[in-house]
């Protein structure tokens, strides 16, 4: 069985083709990068509309497949930016109708979990999901994924993007902040906002901008932001592991590309006698392969839907979707 998956929840348009053995046959991706400021949903959606047809063709070509050899079309139904989701869903519906294939809705957050789970070989790990719009600690229980802790305000990626743009940079903010942080060494005082299992970043954003305005060293400020923010994420992940009596954790989402975060979570997990796993960076970022693989799992349990019922759900949470394959 071969599934084609379409990802379009935010700034990334991506098409992946995956086999039933989780072999990634092809992955074609293009990211919308605004010249200034953050993501404007309509501009990102227009980017996806323009690029997705060509990405579908490239994915098929790279996989050496014809449309007749595709068994189903999966798409990210939510959560995400409405216009962006609709752009991807429209292409998926068109392909499903034209090729006469099943249409499979996929939850974007669950897809991050499932691609990390299959690549890690871990059966039931905890997931630290750190991306632009989502920051959650996730575990499976009673037929679906459960959110044990999450951000109370900004997603970690949105926080980094907003901070860097406010300091005069351009989107995305995570990579340049990481580059600056590698040159820093002094830990500046920033708010450490952990509330039980939840975290908050708006106070750190305000404090970091104040330090920047006072002339703080950019490398030291970036180092301090990363050290403080990622310590918060590591703490709530460790608390979740203890609560659920587990030892293994996987990372997902674009911020999981960060080497400091990977290292902090790895040290924590190994200190507890467990393991941590982060997918290759191309599969931490939003991608069509994770949608295709999760679509395969869903299709095995009859979770396709007719086009007329395939409305996108921008506010669809991780814990709103059943996972009968678990």
N, C-alpha and C positions, 0 to 999 in steps of 0.2 A: 504494500500500500504506500502511495506517495501523496503527500499533502502539500499544497501551496498555501502559505500564510502571508497576510498583509498586515503590517503595523503602521499606524498613522495617528497615534494618540496625542502627539505634541509636535516637536520640531523635526522629527525623523520620519521619512518615508522609506519603507523597507519591504522587500519581498524575499521570502525564504522558501526553499523547497526541502522537505525532510522525509526520510524513509521511515518505515515502521520500526526500524532498529535504531532510531535517533541519529542516523547518519545525515549530516547536513550536505545535501547535494549541490546547493547553490545558495548564495546570499548576496542580494543587490540592494545597496543602501545609499541614500543621499540625505544630508542634513540641511535644513533651512537655517541660514545664518543671517540675521538682520544686520544691516550696516551700522545701526546704533540702537541702543535701548534693548528691551527684552523682546519676547515673542509676542507678536500680534496674531491672534488666532486666525483671522481671515487671511492675512498674508501667508502664514504657514500653510493654511489649507490650499491656497492658490498654488503654492509651490508643489504640494502633494498632487494636486490635479494635473499639473503639467508633467511631473516626473514619474508618477506611478505606472502609466502604460509602458513607458520605456523600461522601467525596472522589471515589470512582468516579463517583457520580451528578453531582457538580459538574463533573468533568473532561469527561464526555460532554456535559453541557448547555452548557458554555462553548465546546466545539468544534463544537456543533450537529450531533452525530452520534448515531446509534442503534447499539445493540450489534451489529446485523447488518452495520454498516459498518466494524467493527474486524476486522482481518485476523489478529491474533495477540495474545497476552497474555504479556508478559515480566515477570520478577520477579528481585529480587536474591537470589541463592542463597547468597552469602557474599562476603567474611568479614563477621562482625558478631556481635551478641549473639543467642544461640540463640533465646530466647523472642520477640524482636522479629522475627527472620528468619522464624520459623514463623508469626507472625501475618500477615505479608505473603504468604508462600507459600500459606497456606490460602485467602486471598481470591483469589489468582491462580488456584489450582486450581479453585476454585468457578466463577469466571468462564469459564475455558477449557472446563470441562465443560458449563456451562449454555449458553454461546454456541456450543459445538462449534468451538472455535478452537485452533490450535497453542499449546502452552505452551513458553516459551523461557527457559532459565536464563541469568542474567547475573552475571558477577563484578563486584562493586561498584567495585573499584579500576580495572578495565579500563574501566568505564563513565565514570569521571572522565576517563580519558585520551581516550576516543573523543569525548566531547562537546566537550572542549577542542580536539581535533584538527580536528573538522569546522567548528567556529565560527571557528578561527584561519585556516583555509585552508592551514595548514602540513602538508606531507605526512608528514614523519618527524621531529618535534621530540622533544627530551628532555622529560620531565615531572617537575616537582617536585610531589609529592603530599603536602600538609600538611593533616591533618585531626585529629579527636579521637583515634581509635584507630590511625591509620596515618600514618607519616612515611617516605616512600620517594622515591628518585630512580630513575626508570624509563625504559628505552629498549627499542625493539623489536629482536628479533634471532632468526633461526632459528625462525620460526613462532609466537612468543609474546612477551609482554612480559617483560623481564628486570629484576630489581631490582639496581641497581648499588650502592646504598647505602641504609641505613635506620636507624631508631632502635634502640638496643640495650636500651632500657628503656621509657620513656613516649613515647606519641605526643605531638607538639607541642601539640595541642589538649587532650589529657588533662592535660598538664603545666600549661598555663595555667588550666584549670578547677580542678585540684587546688590550685594556688597561691592562686587568688582565693578559693576556698571556705575554705581554711585561714586566710586573712587576714580572714575574717568576711563574705565576699560570698556570692552565690548563683550557681548555674549559669545560663548559660554564663559562663566567665571571660574569654574573648578580647575581647569588645566593651568591657567596663568597663576592662580593662587597657589597651586601645588608647586609650580616652578619657583615662585618667590619664596615659599616656605622652606624649600631645600637650602636656601642661602641664609635662613634665619636661625637664631639660637637662643635669644632671650625670650623668656615666657612672660608676656605682659598680662596684667590682671584683666580678665573678662568675666561676665556673668556666666555661672555654671548652673543651667536651669534644667534640673531633673526633678520631675514631680511623680514619684512612685515609679510607674512603668512608662511614663510619658516624658517628652522633652519639649523645649521651646527655644526658638532662636531669635525672636524679635529683639530681646534685650541685648543679646550679643551683637546684633546688627547695629543698634544705636550706639553702643559703647565702642565698637570698632571704628565706626565713622568719626566719633569724637576723638579717638586717639589719632586717627589719620589727620584730622584737621589740626591737631596740636603738633604735627610733624613727626610722629612716631615712625621709626624705620619700617619701610614696607616689608622687607623680608621678615623682620621680627614680628610684625603684626600678622602677616600671613601664617607664620609658624605658630603663633599663639591661637589664631582662629582655628587652624586645623587641630592642634593639640587639644584644645578645649572642647570643640564640637565633637570630635571623634572619640574623646574620652567619655562624653555623655552617651553616645551611641553604644560604645562598648559596655558601659555600666548597665544600661537597661537590657542589653542582650544577655549579659551574664546573669542578671537577676531572673530573666525569663528561663534560662537554662536551669537554674537552681529550682525555680518554681515547678517546672515540668519534669525535673529530674532527668535531664538529657545532657549529653556531652558534645554533640556535633552541631556545627553551625555552617550554613552556606551564606554567601553574600550575593546580592543582586541589585540591579539598578546602576545608572551611570556613575554615581559617586563611588560605587564599589570598585571602580577602576583605580582609585587613589591608593598609592602604595603605603602611605602612613596608616590609613584606615585598615587595609589588609593586614599590615603588620601588627597593629594593636589588637585586632580581633584574633589573629593567629596566636599571639602570646597569651591572651586570656584563655582561649580554648585549650591550648596545650597545657597551661597551668592547672587546668581542671582535669587533665588526663584525657582530653578529647581531641578533636580535629576541626579544622576549618577549611573551607574550599571556596575559591572565587573562580568563576568561569573565565575563559579568555576575554579580554577587554571588549572585543567586538560583540560578545554575547552577554556582557553586562549592560552595555548600551541597549536602547530599544532596538529590536530587530525582528524581522519577519520569521526567522527560524524558530524562535520561541513560540510564536503564534501558531506556526505550522505543527510543531510537536505537541502542543497542548490541544490543538484541534484534532490531532490523531487520537489522543487519549479520550477526548470527548466523543468523537465519532464512534469509537468502539463501544460506547454505551448509549448510542442512539440520540446524541445531543445535537442533531442538526435541526434546522428550522426553515420554514418557507420564507421567501423573500418578503412577503407582506408583513411578516412578524419580526423582521430583523432590524427594528429601530435601534439606534445607538443609545447608550446609557452613560452620559458623561459623569454621573455621580455614583456609578456602580462600585460598591466597595468589595474588597477582597472577600469578606465574610458573607456576601450575598449570593454566592455561586456554589451550587452543589458540586462535589467532586466524587462521583460514584466509582471512578477508577482507583480510588484509595481505599 
